[in-house]
Amino acid sequence: MGAKDVGALVLLGALWGGSFLFIRVAVPVLGPFVLVELRVGLAALALVLYAVALGRMPKLRERWRELVIIGALNAALPFSLISAAEIELTASLAAILNSTTVLFTALVAAAWMGETLTKERVGGVIMGIVGVAVLVGWDPVALNGPVLLSVGAMLCGSFCYGLGGVYVKRTFAGVPSLALAVGQQTAAAAILLPLAAVSPPAEAPSMIVVLSVLGLALLSTGVAYLLYFYLISSVGPTKTSTVTFLVPIFGLLLGVLLLDEPVGAGTLAGLGIILLSVALVIGIVPGINKEDEHYGDKMGKG
C-alpha cells in the first residue's frame, strides 16, 4: 500500500474507533434509539448528497425488501445493541468486544454458505472466546448483572454484523458499495423511527452531546464509509480488513485519553488475545490462504 492508502486506513481505524467514544458521551442523554436514529438518518442524508454531487444517485426501489433486511442486520440492530451496551460499558471495552465481528462472520459463513472452517480458524474462534473471558473477567469495570447483559448485547451486535456481512455477499453481488450504503442507512432510519419517536430524551442535549452525534453520524458513519469504499477499490477487501486491528486500539486510546477510562492488565491481555484470534481467522498469520476475500467483506465497527 502507498502512503495515501496507509493514511486512509489509519484514518478509517480512528473514525470507527472514535464511534465508541461518541456513543459513550451521547447515549446516556439521548438513549439508544434516538441516538441511532440520528446517526443513520444524518449519515443517509450525507451519503445521498454525496451521491447526487457525483451524479450517481442509486435506484433502490426494486430491492427495498433486501435493503430492509440489511438495514436491520447491519445498522439498526447492531447500532442499537452497541449503544445500549455503552450505557454500562466503557468505550474502550466496547471497541475491543466489537472486534469479535470477524469471529462471528467465520461461523456464520461456515453454517450458511458452507465455507471451510480450517483448523486455524477454529483455533482463532476458540482463542477469541478465551480473549472475551479474559477481557470481561479481568477488566477494571466491576462485574454485575447490567454489565454482563451489556457484554451480551455487544456480542449480539457483533453476531448481527456477521449475519449482515454474509447476507450482503449472498444477496448484493455486483451492487455498488455507495448504493448499498445509502440503502442500508435509509432503511435503518425507517426501521428505527417509530422506536425513536416513543422514547424522547428526558433533557435537552448539551453542546458536547450534539457534537458527539454529529461526529458519530458524519465522521464515523458517513466519511468512514467513503474511506471504506476508497480502500476497497484501491487495495482490495483483504488489505482493508486490517483496519480490524486499528479500531479497538483507537477505541482504547481515545477512551483513556479523553474520557479518563480505566485500563488494566486484563484489558490489554484481552485485547491482545482477541486481536491474535482475528489474525488467525482472516489469514494475517501463516497457514491460511491470504487470498480469501470473504473476510475483507465485514469488519468490526461501531
N, C-alpha and C positions, 0 to 999 in steps of 0.2 A: 504494500500500500504506500502511496505517496504521502507527502506531508499534509496535503489538503484532506485526504481521506482519513488519515490518523486524527487530524484535528476535528473532523466531523464526528468520528467515532467517540472521541473523548467528550465532545460537547453533548452528544446524544446520551452518553452514560450519565453526565452531570444533570441533564434535564430530567431524565427518568428517575435518577436517584433523588433529585430535588423534589419530585412529586410527593414523596412521603413526608418531607418537611412541610410543604404547603398544606397537605391534608391534615397533618397533626395540629397545625395552627388554626385551621378553619373549621374542622368538623365539630369540635366541642360547642361552637356557637351556632352553626348552621344546621347541624345534623347531617347524617349521611345522604339522605335522598335529595335534599335541596342542594347540597354541595355538588353531588354528582350530576344533577340536572343542569346546574350552571356550567359545570365542567364540559359535558358533552354538547350542550346547546351552544355555548360560545365557541367551542372548537369546531363544531359543524359549520357555524356561520363563517369563521375564519377560513376554513378549507373551501367552502363554496365560493367565497370572494376570490380566493387564490385560483380556483379552477376557472372562474369567469375571466379573471385577468389574463389567464393563459389561453383562453378560448377553448377550454377542454371540459366544459361542464358536462358531467356524465348523465346518461339517461338510465334511470334506476327503476322506473315504474314496472318493467316487465319482471323484475326479480325481487319484488318487495317482500315476498314471503321468506325467501332465503336471507334477505338483509335483516329482517326482524329477528330471525334466529341468531345470526352472527352479532347483531346489535346487543342481544341479550347475553350471549355466551362470552363475547369478547370485550364488552364495555359495561352494560347496565349491571349485570350480576357481580362480576369481579370488582368493579369500581366501588359498588355499594358495600360489598363484604369487606374490602380493604379499608374503606372509610369508617365503617362501623367498628372494625377492629382497632383502629388507631385512636379511638376514644380512650382505650385502656393501654395500648402498646406504645412504646416509643417509636419514633420514625426510623431509627436505626435497626431495631429489632424487626419491624415490619418489612423493611427493604431487604434484609437478609432472608427472611422467610419467603419472600416473593421469588427468590432465585429457584425455589423448588418447582417452578413452572416447567423447566426443562425436563425434570424427572417425571412429572405427570404426563407431559407430552409423549415421552417414550412409552409409558404404559398404555396410554390411550391409543397411540399409533399401532402398538402390538395387538391390542384387543380388537380394534375397529378396522384396521387396514391390513392386518396380518404381517406387519413389519417384524423382522427378526430381532429378538432380544438376545444380543450376544452376551457372552459371559462378562465382558467389560461393562456393558450397560446394566446388566443385573447387579453387578458389583457396585456400579455408580448409584443405582437406586437404593440399595441397602445402605451404602455409605451416607447417602442423603438423609435417610431416616435416622441414622445414628447422629448425624450433624444437627438435625432438628432437636433431638432429645438432649444433646449436649447444650445447644443454644438456649433452649427453654428452661432446662433444669438447672443451669449454672449461670444464668444471666442475672444481673443486678436487680431486675424487675421482680418484685416479690410474687410468688405464685399464689393465686387464689382462683375462685370459680370464674369471675369475669375475665381474668387474664387467660385462663385456659380456653374459655369459649372464644375469645378473640384470636388466639393462636389457631383454633379450629376454623374460624372464619377466614383467616389469611390462607390457610391450606386449601380451603374450599374455593377461594378466589383463584389460587394457582391451578387447581383442577379445572375450573371453568376456562382459564386460558388454554390449558391443554386440549380440552374438548374443542374450543374455538379454533385453535390452530389446525387441528386435523380436519375439522369441518370445512375450513377455508380451502385446504388442499384438495378435498374431495369435490367441492361444490363450485369453487370460483376460479378454476384453472383458466388462465388467459384473460381474466378480468384485470384491467389496470389498477394498480395499487391506490391511486388517488380516488378513483371511482368507489372502490371498496371502502376506503376510509370515510369518504363523505356519506355513503350509505349507512355504514356502521354507526357513526356518531349521530346521524339524524334519527335512525331507528331507535337507538338507545335513549335519545331525548324524548321521543314519543312514548316509549315504554314507561319512563320514569316520571313523566309529567303528572299523572294522577297522584302518585305517591308523594311527590314534592308538594303538590297543591294542598294536601291534607296534613302536612307536617311543617308548617311555617316555623321559623326560628322564634324563640321567646324574646329575643332582644335584637336591637339593630346592630349590625356588624360594625366593628371598628375599622379604621383605615388599614391596619395590618391584615385583618381578615379579608378585606376587599382586595388588597394587593396579592394576598395568597391565592385567592380564587382566580384572579387574572393570570397570575403566574402558572397556576395549575392548568387552566384551560388553554391559554395562548402559547405558553412556552413548553410545558411538559406534555401537552397533548398536540396542539396544532403545529408548532415549529418542530417538535420532536418527530412527528410523523413525516414531515417534509425531509428532515435529515435521514430518517429511516429509508424513505423512498430513494433518496440520492445514493445512499450506500448500497442498497440492494442492486441498483443499476450500475454503480461504479465498480464495486469489488465483489458483488455476489452475496447470497444469503449466508454462506458458511462463515466467511470472514466477518460479516456483520454480526453474526451470533456471538462473537467475542465480547460484545457490549454487555452480555450477561454478567461478566466478571467485574465490570466497572460500576454497574448500577448499585449493588449493595455497598461497595466501597465508598462511593459518593454519598449514599444514604447515611452510612455510618458517620462519615466525616462531617457532613452538614448537620446531622442531629447533635453531635458532640460539640461542634464549634458554635452553632447558632442557637441551639436550644438547651445547651448545657446538660445533655442527656448522659446518664451514667454508662460507662463501658467497663467491663471486667474481663478476666481471663476466659470465662465461659463464652462471652460474646465473640472474642477473637478466635477461640478454638472452634466454636460452631461455624463461624464464617469460613474458616479455612477448610473444615471438613466438607461443608456444603459446596464450596467452590471446586474442591477436588472432585467431588461426585459429579458436578456439572461437566467438568473437563472430561471425565470418563464417558459420560453419556453422549456429548457432542463431538468427541473424537479429537480433542486437543492433545491427548496423550497417545503414545504408540499403542497399536493393537486394534484401532477402529479405522474403517475406511473414511478418510477425511473428505472424500468427495460426496458423502451422504448429505444431500442438500436439505433433507426434511427438517433437520434440527436447526437450520437457519431460518425456518419459516416462523418460529414462535419463540420469542424471548420474554423473560420476565420483565414486567414493567409495572409501574404504579398506576 
